[in-house]
Amino acid sequence: MIDLPARTRRISGSRLLDLCQARGIGSVIDPFMGLPMHLNALKRHGIAVHGADLLEWFVRAGEGLVVNDFTILRDSEVAEVVEMLPGRIYPTDLFRAWDGVFFSEDQCRYLGVWHANVHGLRSDGQTGLAVVGLWHVLCHWLLKSKYPDDLVDVPPSELAWHYIRETERWVVGNGKRNTVRRGDFHSTLGAVRTDAVYFAPPGRSGAKRIDARVWMWEAWWQGDPYLNVERLYRDTVFGGRVNDDASYDRAIGEVLTASEAAPFVILQSNAREAARFERLVSAFRPKVEVVAPDDDEIYIIGTK
């Protein structure tokens, strides 16, 4: 059985919005955005948002949730995603390696069908929404395998239809230019100027402990069930030998250095690491404020 952590990195879009509104922040960039639901929440309230990540499926999701202002998937288009189209040859054995390990034979077949259909969509916005919707199907299946009596059995196409249609409620425009990109933090922060840089630092050896729901969906998007996402992080600031305190502090310092142009930097931490990050931010910003709603959600805000 695959391990599913009970808690993952928590990012509250509403809490981040409160912090931005209280300080008059009109634009935010997250160079390690992950699934950008928090950026979508800020966008919904008129803040210009920008994000980046090294995993391509996160970027595709951002094209649907962050960049996209009006495109949705209509019923006929959802149908073209969730089922086999007549006359088309599908790679139904593309994810056979997961059969009996993570999923059933039928589920693996649908993963291959959805992979082909999503890659054939006509716009980046539609693709991003489909990627997010189908990712929720993956999460449902993994939870179902771990807690078989807690979730109802739903046919794959019906489940996919439900989750993709749910994405419509996240499509919103804010009259601003919002962007996402695939790249490291140096190129991202050098390309876009914003009022604030927000980031939640990954833990030490974060790539080796990446959640199955994240790496499996990158493998699905790439069409490679054997994909090792650790290689994508190996040469990055947090990917090398950052197990020791000094190396990890230097990595945080590199991000803070690259963020110097922004009037604000907002670093999210928890009670265990807050004092450490407060010390690091203080070395780069003359004014540091700590906002601590609870032990798992602490914000260190540095101001010029």
BANURO-101215 format. One line per 3 residues: number of its first residue (from 1); for each residue x, y negated, z of N, C-alpha, C. Coordinates in pm, whole numbers, plus 50000, padded with zeros to 5 digits. Atoms other than C-alpha are relative to their C-alpha. Layout:
N
NUM) X Y Z X Y Z X Y Z; ...
***
This chain:
304
1) 50085 50120 50000 50000 50000 50000 50088 49876 50000; 49921 50121 50011 50129 49656 49908 49977 49911 50121; 50010 50087 49884 50201 49410 50189 49943 49865 49960
4) 50060 50131 50024 49980 49101 50194 50011 49920 50129; 49984 50077 49878 50093 48841 50449 49868 49939 50046; 50123 50058 49946 49816 48723 50679 49998 49850 49981
7) 49990 50145 50017 49943 48366 50650 50105 49970 49894; 49903 50050 50095 50114 48194 50362 50012 49850 50022; 49982 50144 49987 50225 47835 50315 49866 49929 49988
10) 50127 50071 50000 49928 47617 50405 50022 49855 49960; 49996 50139 50041 49887 47290 50220 49857 49949 49996; 50135 50056 49993 49580 47086 50307 49992 49876 49913
13) 50015 50116 50087 49482 46856 50024 49932 49884 50070; 50071 50107 49930 49243 46662 50249 50091 49930 50100; 49908 50062 49905 49512 46607 50512 50102 49914 49927
16) 49904 50076 50080 49760 46494 50249 49935 49873 49947; 50073 50118 50047 49496 46260 50109 49990 49895 50110; 50009 50094 49889 49446 46101 50452 50133 49928 50023
19) 49869 50060 49981 49820 46044 50487 50030 49897 49891; 49974 50091 50111 49839 45882 50143 49913 49875 50009; 50090 50115 49993 49535 45659 50187 50037 49906 50115
22) 49963 50084 49885 49654 45536 50528 50123 49915 49972; 49875 50070 50031 49981 45420 50370 49999 49933 49863; 50011 50066 50129 49853 45286 50040 50077 50068 49889
25) 49926 49924 50101 50023 45561 49838 49907 50029 49882; 50085 49983 50117 49886 45563 49484 50046 50107 49904; 49949 49895 50089 50101 45832 49322 50092 50094 50079
28) 49926 49897 49925 50258 46157 49446 50058 50100 49902; 49941 49892 50077 50496 46414 49303 50044 50111 50094; 49957 49882 49924 50557 46767 49433 50087 50084 49908
31) 49910 49926 50090 50866 46927 49272 50002 50150 50025; 50012 49856 49971 50785 47268 49429 49851 50032 50019; 50144 50012 49976 50409 47259 49374 49928 50132 50028
34) 50076 49877 49986 50309 47627 49362 49865 49986 49931; 50135 50018 50053 49936 47659 49293 49951 49861 50042; 50016 50143 49964 49849 47287 49277 49859 49959 50041
37) 50131 50039 49951 49515 47282 49456 50007 49869 50079; 49985 50124 49923 49647 47004 49683 50012 49880 49906; 49990 50108 50097 49737 46793 49379 49864 49974 49935
40) 50134 50017 50052 49390 46855 49239 49912 49919 50095; 50077 50075 49900 49240 46723 49564 50038 49853 49999; 49956 50141 50007 49451 46406 49544 49949 49935 49872
43) 50048 50052 50128 49362 46361 49178 49852 49964 50007; 50145 50021 49989 48992 46387 49260 49968 49869 50069; 50023 50124 49926 49029 46082 49485 50082 49883 49945
46) 49942 50115 50069 49209 45860 49234 50149 49983 50011; 49853 50010 49989 49574 45928 49315 50063 50068 49879; 49926 49940 50111 49807 45989 49022 50092 50107 50055
49) 49924 49888 49946 49972 46328 49070 50087 50062 49893; 49904 49934 50088 50270 46505 48919 50058 50119 50074; 49947 49881 49935 50409 46849 48986 50093 50078 49910
52) 49909 49914 50075 50667 47103 48882 50022 50128 50077; 49966 49872 49939 50761 47461 48947 50082 50080 49901; 49922 49913 50087 50988 47731 48812 49918 50115 49945
55) 50086 49892 50049 50712 47990 48777 49903 49943 49897; 50079 50055 50109 50531 47943 48449 49850 50005 50028; 50145 49993 49978 50191 48056 48571 49952 49887 50089
58) 50035 50118 49923 50192 47777 48829 49985 49878 49910; 50006 50114 50093 50261 47530 48549 49876 50009 49913; 50123 49981 50078 49983 47678 48336 49877 49964 50083
61) 50111 50036 49911 49749 47648 48634 49991 49849 50016; 49999 50146 49989 49855 47286 48669 49945 49931 49877; 50056 50059 50122 49763 47219 48308 49848 50001 50004
64) 50145 49996 49986 49409 47321 48397 49948 49917 50114; 50047 50066 49879 49385 47165 48744 50048 49857 50017; 49939 50131 49979 49609 46859 48721 49993 49913 49874
67) 49995 50078 50124 49655 46748 48360 49863 49989 49936; 50130 49992 50066 49313 46851 48231 49896 49911 50068; 50099 50092 49946 49045 46582 48274 49856 50038 49968
70) 50140 49978 50041 48740 46723 48099 49971 50137 49941; 50023 49874 50068 48789 47061 47930 49959 50108 50098; 50043 49885 49921 48597 47356 48074 49987 50121 49908
73) 50027 49879 50077 48530 47712 47963 49850 50023 49999; 50143 49974 50013 48176 47746 47833 49974 50150 50002; 50036 49859 49987 47986 48073 47862 50056 50085 49887
76) 49952 49923 50115 48079 48186 47511 50151 50019 50006; 49854 49992 49991 48447 48113 47579 50042 50090 50115; 49972 49907 49890 48442 48294 47912 49982 50143 49952
79) 50025 49866 50053 48296 48594 47732 50115 50048 49914; 49886 49964 50084 48590 48586 47489 50124 50033 50081; 49887 49970 49911 48826 48611 47787 49981 50133 50070
82) 50018 49890 49904 48670 48879 48004 49975 50136 49935; 50029 49873 50066 48581 49145 47744 50083 50016 49873; 49933 49972 50127 48741 49313 47442 49920 49940 49885
85) 50065 50059 50116 48666 49128 47120 49997 50102 49887; 50011 49903 50110 48542 49335 46824 50109 49980 49895; 49902 50005 50106 48805 49420 46567 50141 49963 50043
88) 49867 50038 49951 49100 49326 46787 50067 50119 50068; 49922 49892 49937 49372 49569 46891 50065 49945 50126; 49952 50049 49872 49463 49532 47256 50113 50087 50055
91) 49893 49925 49933 49778 49631 47451 49951 50057 50132; 50065 49951 49878 49574 49832 47699 50096 50074 50094; 49903 49931 49914 49882 50015 47827 50111 49908 50048
94) 49895 50095 49966 50082 49695 47889 50036 50006 50148; 49976 49997 49854 50042 49728 48267 49980 50140 50057; 50013 49862 49955 50039 50107 48287 50091 50029 50119
97) 49907 49978 49889 50335 50085 48527 49935 49973 50136; 50068 50031 49874 50095 49949 48792 49888 50099 50030; 50109 49904 49984 49843 50231 48743 50033 50098 50112
100) 49979 49909 49888 49809 50429 49065 50094 49947 50106; 49909 50062 49902 50061 50203 49240 49931 49883 50068; 50072 50116 49947 49869 49879 49278 49852 50002 49962
103) 50135 50010 50054 49556 49921 49064 49957 50131 49938; 50053 49883 50069 49331 50176 48900 50031 49991 49850; 49978 49999 50145 49361 50278 48535 49910 49898 49931
106) 50093 50095 50061 49054 50070 48447 50044 49856 50025; 49953 50134 49969 49191 49762 48623 50124 49964 49917; 49880 50024 50081 49526 49795 48444 49962 49974 49854
109) 50045 50021 50138 49344 49819 48112 49944 49859 49984; 50055 50135 50007 49156 49498 48184 50110 49894 50012; 49889 50096 49992 49479 49321 48283 50064 49980 49863
112) 49946 50011 50135 49611 49398 47936 49908 49924 49907; 50098 50070 50083 49291 49276 47771 50001 49850 50033; 50003 50141 49960 49286 48953 47971 50129 49928 49960
115) 49873 50060 50041 49654 48891 47900 49994 49958 49854; 50009 50032 50143 49588 48904 47526 49899 49888 49975; 50105 50100 50023 49268 48698 47540 50040 49861 50049
118) 49961 50131 49946 49408 48422 47761 50108 49936 49914; 49896 50056 50087 49713 48381 47540 49945 49954 49865; 50061 50043 50125 49475 48330 47250 49906 49882 50013
121) 50088 50115 49982 49279 48041 47402 50052 49877 49926; 49969 50108 50092 49270 47718 47207 50060 49875 50064; 49947 50121 49937 49378 47459 47464 50073 50035 50129
124) 49926 49979 49876 49618 47428 47756 49907 49991 50121; 50093 50013 49888 49333 47317 47982 49920 50127 50022; 50075 49875 49988 49126 47626 47907 50088 50113 50050
127) 49906 49896 49957 49429 47849 47947 50027 49991 50149; 49972 50019 49858 49508 47699 48286 49885 50042 50089; 50117 49962 49921 49154 47744 48414 49981 50151 50001
130) 50013 49855 50006 49142 48104 48294 50105 50068 50086; 49892 49943 49919 49477 48178 48459 49963 49993 50149; 50039 50015 49859 49348 48042 48793 49884 50093 50034
133) 50114 49915 49973 49017 48225 48767 50037 50146 50010; 49961 49859 50000 49173 48559 48683 50096 50032 50115; 49913 49977 49883 49433 48516 48957 49915 50034 50123
136) 50088 49966 49888 49144 48521 49204 49947 50143 49989; 50037 49859 50017 49041 48855 49054 50112 50089 50053; 49886 49924 49950 49391 48988 49124 50000 50001 50153
139) 50003 50008 49854 49366 48864 49484 49887 50086 50057; 50114 49919 49957 49024 49028 49519 50037 50148 49997; 49964 49858 50013 49158 49361 49394 50101 50042 50105
142) 49898 49965 49901 49461 49355 49623 49940 50008 50140; 50066 49995 49870 49246 49274 49925 49907 50120 50010; 50090 49885 50003 48998 49541 49822 50077 50130 50025
145) 49919 49879 49980 49278 49800 49811 50047 50013 50145; 49954 49997 49862 49388 49702 50160 49884 50016 50098; 50119 49992 49914 49039 49665 50310 49882 50050 49916
148) 50099 49947 50095 48822 49895 50097 49855 49987 50044; 50138 50005 49951 48515 49869 50319 49949 49857 50020; 50038 50139 49970 48514 49490 50352 49952 49923 49877
151) 50038 50070 50122 48460 49390 49988 49916 50092 49912; 50089 49921 50085 48189 49502 49749 50070 50037 49871; 49949 49960 50131 48264 49688 49426 49929 49921 49891
154) 50054 50081 50109 48218 49458 49126 50074 50039 49873; 49932 49968 50127 48289 49554 48762 50100 49890 49962; 49896 50099 50029 48608 49382 48637 49953 49880 49918
157) 50042 50112 50085 48442 49176 48364 49904 49906 50074; 50093 50083 49922 48167 49057 48599 50073 49917 50103; 49921 50073 49902 48419 48962 48866 50078 49887 49933
160) 49925 50101 50073 48631 48777 48610 49909 49885 49957; 50097 50103 50040 48325 48593 48479 49970 49907 50116; 50034 50080 49882 48235 48476 48830 50113 49903 50034
163) 49889 50085 49956 48581 48343 48916 50038 49896 49896; 49968 50099 50104 48644 48173 48581 49895 49890 49998; 50104 50103 49997 48308 47995 48595 50016 49909 50121
166) 49978 50081 49881 48401 47875 48944 50100 49887 49974; 49896 50101 50023 48696 47678 48799 49943 49869 49948; 50060 50122 50056 48458 47428 48637 49991 49889 50103
169) 50019 50103 49897 48408 47250 48969 50129 49926 50034; 49874 50067 49971 48777 47161 48985 50045 49906 49888; 49963 50086 50113 48784 46976 48652 49949 49859 50027
172) 50037 50138 49970 48787 46601 48713 50104 49906 49939; 49908 50102 50047 48940 46287 48565 50014 49890 50103; 49981 50111 49907 49086 45998 48762 50050 49873 49931
175) 49955 50118 50072 49181 45753 48487 50149 49976 50009; 49855 50013 49985 49550 45815 48555 50069 50104 49912; 49919 49901 50071 49827 45997 48373 50056 50097 50104
178) 49955 49896 49907 49886 46322 48562 50076 50106 49920; 49914 49911 50077 50158 46565 48459 50047 50119 50083; 49929 49887 49940 50310 46904 48533 50110 50040 49904
181) 49888 49957 50083 50633 47051 48406 50066 50122 50062; 49921 49888 49950 50842 47362 48436 50145 49955 50008; 49863 50047 49985 51177 47265 48579 50039 49991 50146
184) 49951 50012 49862 51392 47215 48887 49971 49860 50052; 50037 50127 49938 51355 46928 49129 50083 49884 49947; 49916 50108 50051 51647 46728 48984 49938 49939 49874
187) 50056 50050 50125 51497 46700 48636 49861 49941 50022; 50134 50049 49974 51147 46652 48775 50001 49862 50064; 49996 50129 49930 51229 46368 49015 50069 49894 49917
190) 49936 50096 50089 51447 46207 48749 49910 49953 49888; 50088 50031 50114 51165 46207 48494 49880 49915 50040; 50122 50068 49956 50882 46059 48705 50029 49919 50126
193) 49990 50084 49882 50872 45771 48951 49864 49988 50066; 50126 50005 49927 50604 45780 49219 50019 49927 50133; 49993 50062 49868 50518 45614 49549 50053 50096 50105
196) 49961 49902 49898 50581 45936 49739 50044 50130 49936; 49960 49863 50033 50765 46264 49704 49954 50088 50115; 50047 49905 49900 50592 46547 49886 50064 50136 49971
199) 49959 49861 50020 50743 46891 49939 49995 50077 50131; 49999 49907 49888 50709 47189 50169 50115 50096 49973; 49881 49920 50031 51056 47349 50179 49973 50150 50013
202) 50013 49855 49988 51061 47722 50107 50088 50051 50114; 49919 49942 49894 51194 47942 50384 50129 50058 49946; 49875 49937 50042 51537 48097 50377 49969 50132 49929
205) 50022 49881 50083 51555 48371 50113 49854 50011 49958; 50141 50003 50034 51207 48263 50009 49967 50082 49876; 50028 49926 50123 51237 48423 49663 49993 50150 50027
208) 50002 49857 49971 51304 48764 49817 49875 50041 50076; 50120 49970 49924 50993 48738 50032 49876 49941 49934; 50111 50064 50070 50766 48591 49768 49876 50088 50005
211) 50127 49929 49985 50401 48688 49808 49970 50080 49874; 50033 49914 50115 50287 48976 49586 49900 49935 49908; 50101 50066 50082 49994 48766 49469 50060 49893 49910
214) 49931 50099 50084 50244 48518 49326 50086 50069 49895; 49910 49941 50099 50509 48738 49164 49927 50090 49903; 50074 49913 50091 50256 48982 49022 49931 49920 49891
217) 50069 50079 50102 50072 48703 48844 50099 49939 49901; 49898 50043 50097 50394 48570 48692 50035 50117 49907; 49975 49882 50083 50463 48925 48573 49887 50022 49901
220) 50114 49986 50091 50112 48939 48429 50008 49897 49888; 49995 50104 50103 50152 48607 48248 50109 50030 49898; 49889 49971 50089 50486 48714 48104 49980 50131 49925
223) 50022 49871 50064 50346 49055 48007 50106 50102 50031; 49890 49912 49961 50622 49233 48197 49978 50049 50143; 50029 49952 49864 50515 49450 48493 50125 50024 50084
226) 49875 49979 49926 50882 49497 48587 50074 49869 50028; 49934 50129 49985 50959 49125 48603 50048 49979 50144; 49942 50034 49870 51186 49022 48890 50013 49849 50008
229) 49998 50146 49995 51110 48661 48978 50116 49945 50081; 49887 50047 49921 51406 48643 49214 50107 49937 49912; 49897 50053 50090 51631 48580 48915 49972 49855 49962
232) 50035 50137 50035 51441 48257 48843 50049 49901 50106; 49959 50087 49891 51549 48118 49180 50148 50013 50036; 49865 49966 49954 51897 48264 49204 50096 49882 49994
235) 49906 50110 50018 52079 47954 49075 49943 49865 50041; 50060 50126 49958 51850 47693 49229 50052 49961 50138; 49949 50054 49875 51911 47481 49536 49965 50089 50120
238) 50040 49912 49890 51720 47725 49761 50022 50148 49967; 49992 49862 50043 51812 48039 49572 50127 50073 50034; 49873 49936 49972 52173 48104 49663 50009 50049 50142
241) 49979 49956 49862 52315 48175 50004 49958 49888 50095; 50050 50103 49909 52094 47956 50220 49949 50062 50131; 50041 49937 49875 52052 48200 50507 50062 49932 50122
244) 49938 50069 49888 52295 48004 50724 49947 49858 50009; 50059 50132 49976 52185 47674 50876 50065 49891 49917; 49931 50108 50072 52451 47459 50711 49961 49997 49853
247) 50037 49994 50142 52367 47577 50359 49856 49956 49979; 50141 50039 50012 51996 47535 50416 49984 49849 50019; 50005 50145 49978 52048 47183 50553 50050 49924 49878
250) 49948 50065 50120 52255 47093 50248 49897 50003 49887; 50103 49989 50104 51977 47218 50021 49890 49896 50023; 50101 50102 49968 51721 46998 50200 50056 49862 49969
253) 49937 50129 50026 51966 46709 50177 50006 49966 49852; 49998 50025 50145 51995 46750 49800 49864 49952 49950; 50135 50043 50041 51619 46719 49761 49973 49859 50050
256) 50022 50133 49945 51608 46414 49989 50082 49896 49924; 49918 50092 50080 51892 46254 49791 49933 49970 49867; 50066 50020 50129 51706 46307 49465 49870 49922 50015
259) 50127 50070 49975 51397 46150 49627 50020 49854 50041; 49970 50133 49945 51568 45822 49720 49925 49887 49933; 50069 50109 50070 51386 45615 49456 49858 49979 50050
262) 50138 50010 49955 51046 45685 49612 49992 49927 50134; 50014 50069 49871 50928 45451 49891 49970 50093 50117; 50034 49906 49894 50794 45749 50087 50048 50140 49962
265) 49981 49857 50017 50901 46108 50132 49921 50070 50111; 50084 49927 49904 50659 46350 50298 50043 50146 49998; 49952 49863 49990 50805 46679 50415 49909 50075 50096
268) 50090 49921 49914 50569 46944 50552 50077 50113 50067; 49931 49897 49923 50690 47177 50825 49903 50060 50101; 50078 49944 49890 50573 47358 51136 50072 49971 50130
271) 49945 50036 49870 50641 47334 51507 50141 50055 50020; 49869 49938 49979 50940 47568 51492 50112 49924 49930; 49897 50066 50080 51126 47366 51226 49990 49848 50000
274) 50026 50144 50012 50990 47014 51279 50118 49914 50048; 49889 50081 49947 51277 46881 51493 50119 50002 49905; 49889 49988 50095 51533 47009 51244 49976 49911 49879
277) 50029 50080 50118 51359 46845 50947 49993 49851 50033; 50001 50141 49959 51304 46522 51140 50142 49945 50003; 49860 50043 49997 51679 46504 51197 50056 49982 49860
280) 49949 50009 50137 51752 46568 50830 49943 49879 49927; 50062 50115 50067 51502 46309 50705 50057 49869 50056; 49946 50121 49937 51640 46053 50954 50134 49959 49942
283) 49870 50032 50060 51978 46075 50783 49985 49928 49866; 50021 50061 50132 51822 45946 50459 49900 49885 50003; 50104 50101 49992 51538 45720 50574 50011 49925 50133
286) 49987 50076 49874 51555 45433 50829 49881 50015 50093; 50119 49987 49917 51200 45492 50950 49939 50137 49978; 50056 49865 50009 51063 45837 51028 49883 50011 50096
289) 50122 49979 49920 50715 45922 51152 49962 50146 49993; 50044 49861 49994 50587 46262 51261 49851 50004 50027; 50144 49981 49983 50221 46351 51215 49977 50149 50019
292) 50011 49859 49963 50128 46677 51385 49855 50038 50031; 50138 49956 49974 49765 46788 51340 49992 50131 50078; 49992 49875 49923 49857 47137 51465 50138 50061 49980
295) 49865 49943 50001 50158 47364 51512 50042 50054 49863; 49967 49945 50130 50137 47512 51164 50001 49896 49889; 50014 50104 50101 50095 47181 50986 50053 49868 50057
298) 49936 50121 49948 50341 46904 51075 50065 49926 49883; 49948 50082 50110 50437 46619 50842 50106 49904 50053; 49893 50096 49970 50767 46430 50862 50001 49900 49886
301) 50016 50104 50102 50721 46102 50675 50113 49901 50013; 49891 50094 50003 51027 45900 50583 49967 49881 49911; 50030 50123 50073 50994 45538 50470 50128 49920 49980
304) 49883 50084 50026 51247 45306 50311 50002 49879 50094
***
